[in-house]
Amino acid sequence: MSGQLRRRLVAEFVGTALLVCVVVGSGIAAQQLSPGNTGLQLLENSTATVLGLGVLILVFGPISGAHFNPVVSVADWLLGRRNGTGIGYPELAGYPLAQTAGAVAGSMLANGMFDLAVVQISTHDRITGGHLVGEVVATAGLIAVIVALARTGRAALSAATVGAFIGAAYWFTSSTSFANPAVTVGRIFSDTFAGIAPGSVPGYIAAQILGGALGLALIVWLYPDVSEVAADITTPQDAAMPNADQLAVQPSSS
């Protein structure tokens, strides 16, 4: 394994761990600070997630592309096949594993910070037909936003725009917009406001895969030459070599 690939995998592991730590940690804090007020808890949780996600994209984007999401990684790989751009097979194999491991670690870290049992299994059942539709919509929208920004030359806005979409989707989807298989698995391990019971996870992941495919299909249809700019969507850059111009336009996602 090359040093560059190791850096990218570590960036995906740490970035996803911190993302889940933000989601779960702010959920625990919200539950403690606003007991019995679910609406306020969701506002606190979503606000922290939006801010945390934007920062993480800016920090890790120049290294790994800041995918933090297997659906995003697969979309990047698929879009780049025609012209040999996007991530390669080593990243395609390694990113989802690093993201999922990071998500589990992030959930445990959040538990520990609030003096809860580090390893928990959530009992929060979320599986309904409406929740699954919400996950399809949220994931399709996420992929469409990421690719459309790059296609229209606005990739520099990814940190703010992706964060804004996820924040909005917390509220307009019944599932509160997991939109990420790795994060979904990670949230099994915290029996708190932000957790999800294991029995709900397969349905969520299936809905996320379907949503990712629909979002990608929509953008490919709207922008037939999208593969020509796949390298500008989430292609990793070596952290040791970024310059000011690269940092100004480095795209990212979640």
GIJO-V565599 format. One record per residue. N is the residue number from 0. SS is DSSP state (helix for helix, strand for strand, loop for the rest). Layout:
BEGIN
N&SS / N&SS
END
This chain:
BEGIN
0&loop / 1&loop / 2&helix / 3&helix / 4&helix / 5&helix / 6&helix / 7&helix / 8&helix / 9&helix / 10&helix / 11&helix / 12&helix / 13&helix / 14&helix / 15&helix / 16&helix / 17&helix / 18&helix / 19&helix / 20&helix / 21&helix / 22&helix / 23&helix / 24&helix / 25&helix / 26&helix / 27&helix / 28&helix / 29&helix / 30&helix / 31&helix / 32&helix / 33&loop / 34&loop / 35&loop / 36&loop / 37&helix / 38&helix / 39&helix / 40&helix / 41&helix / 42&helix / 43&helix / 44&helix / 45&helix / 46&helix / 47&helix / 48&helix / 49&helix / 50&helix / 51&helix / 52&helix / 53&helix / 54&helix / 55&helix / 56&helix / 57&helix / 58&helix / 59&helix / 60&helix / 61&helix / 62&helix / 63&helix / 64&loop / 65&loop / 66&loop / 67&loop / 68&loop / 69&helix / 70&helix / 71&helix / 72&helix / 73&helix / 74&helix / 75&helix / 76&helix / 77&helix / 78&helix / 79&loop / 80&loop / 81&loop / 82&loop / 83&loop / 84&loop / 85&loop / 86&loop / 87&loop / 88&helix / 89&helix / 90&helix / 91&helix / 92&helix / 93&helix / 94&helix / 95&helix / 96&helix / 97&helix / 98&helix / 99&helix / 100&helix / 101&helix / 102&helix / 103&helix / 104&helix / 105&helix / 106&helix / 107&helix / 108&helix / 109&helix / 110&helix / 111&helix / 112&helix / 113&loop / 114&loop / 115&loop / 116&loop / 117&loop / 118&loop / 119&loop / 120&loop / 121&loop / 122&loop / 123&loop / 124&loop / 125&loop / 126&loop / 127&loop / 128&helix / 129&helix / 130&helix / 131&helix / 132&helix / 133&helix / 134&helix / 135&helix / 136&helix / 137&helix / 138&helix / 139&helix / 140&helix / 141&helix / 142&helix / 143&helix / 144&helix / 145&helix / 146&helix / 147&helix / 148&helix / 149&helix / 150&helix / 151&loop / 152&loop / 153&loop / 154&helix / 155&helix / 156&helix / 157&helix / 158&helix / 159&helix / 160&helix / 161&helix / 162&helix / 163&helix / 164&helix / 165&helix / 166&helix / 167&helix / 168&helix / 169&helix / 170&helix / 171&helix / 172&loop / 173&loop / 174&loop / 175&loop / 176&loop / 177&loop / 178&loop / 179&loop / 180&helix / 181&helix / 182&helix / 183&helix / 184&helix / 185&helix / 186&helix / 187&helix / 188&helix / 189&loop / 190&loop / 191&loop / 192&loop / 193&loop / 194&loop / 195&loop / 196&loop / 197&helix / 198&helix / 199&helix / 200&helix / 201&helix / 202&helix / 203&helix / 204&helix / 205&helix / 206&helix / 207&helix / 208&helix / 209&helix / 210&helix / 211&helix / 212&helix / 213&helix / 214&helix / 215&helix / 216&helix / 217&helix / 218&helix / 219&helix / 220&helix / 221&helix / 222&loop / 223&loop / 224&loop / 225&helix / 226&helix / 227&helix / 228&helix / 229&loop / 230&helix / 231&helix / 232&helix / 233&helix / 234&loop / 235&loop / 236&loop / 237&loop / 238&loop / 239&loop / 240&loop / 241&loop / 242&loop / 243&helix / 244&helix / 245&helix / 246&helix / 247&helix / 248&helix / 249&loop / 250&loop / 251&loop / 252&loop / 253&loop
END
